[in-house]
Amino acid sequence: MLRYVLKRLGLMVLTLFVIMTLCFFVIRLMPGSPFDDPESSPELEAMLREKHHLDESIPVQYYYFWRDIIADGYWGVSLQIEPGVPVWQVLAGRIPVTLQLNLLSLLIAVPMGLIAGALSARFPRKIPDRLIGLMTVIFISVPSFVFASALQYGLGYKGALDIIYNSTGTAGERLRSLILPVLALSFWPVATICRYLRGELLDNMNADYMLLARAKGLSKAQSVSRHALRNSSVPLVNVIVPLVTGVLGGSLVVEKIFAVPGVGGIMTQAVTSRDLWLVMAALVFYSAIHLVTVLLMDVAYGLIDPRIRLGGRKGDAA
């Protein structure tokens, strides 16, 4: 198992290296200059041109980019948003907000999706199943930013909830102001889990072991909860990655709509203002979250099914 985990860690590091390399060249080849702003400091511009060798060729800049990261842990400073401040210091106060928003969305979506999927499979082609199926289609088809705008108007402007994030309030007030963005991000994962679980449950409910469970005296509800639901939940590991990355992608716009001071809002602002090193740091953050999620999924699969980590070779069994 240790060899399996180390192999996955190596692949994760290699993938992150490729992502950062592609991001570096894409950002550098974008038209315009990060110093086009007439209000930018000439002293800061001169310092950064010398530090990052911006007057030299792109391959030379690439070399110094990696040298600074490996040797000094230097990722650059913000050019426009917080001029002169190290990029990870700019993101330090925003990463917890983004993680809180996305984790709350998933913590709500997973149990709601499981309940809705189980209820839909319990009454196939009946009224509960048809209503849940209709809501599933709507939740999957409509983008999260549309739900965000609708919730902002219906429950914020016309209701009693906060329209935008209350960054100056107490911990309870800040948490309350996250209700609408959390709901907006929860609809898609709820529908995804519900649809996936419903299909798996319907297949398992017709399996031979379910007939055996019923023959042993278990009721239909008992056999579903003890056997079919458990076996149907194992393949749900396969949807963790698209759920996490999908919610992260949706939060880029939702954070902007609700003025949530997270990584998504500052990333879009950094892209439009060509804050190069801040864009790179934000992309690395999102890429690292995705890669760590993939690693956890691979390890979970290896624990659930040893044949996955064996890779078909007897020598890996240890």
Secondary structure, 3 states (H helix, E strand, C coil): CHHHHHHHHHHHHHHHHHHHHHHHHHHHCCCCCCCCCCCCCHHHHHHHHHHHCCCCCHHHHHHHHHHHHHHHCCCCECCCCCCCCEHHHHHHCCHHHHHHHHHHHHHHHHHHHHHHHHHHHHCCCCHHHHHHHHHHHHHHHCCHHHHHHHHHHHHHHCCCCCCCCCCCCCHHHHHHCCHHHHHHHHHHHHHHHHHHHHHHHHHHHCCHHHHHHHHCCCCHHHHHHHHHHHHHHHHHHHHHHHHHHHHHHHHHHHHHHCCCCCHHHHHHHHHHCCCHHHHHHHHHHHHHHHHHHHHHHHHHHHHHCHHHHHCCCHHHCC
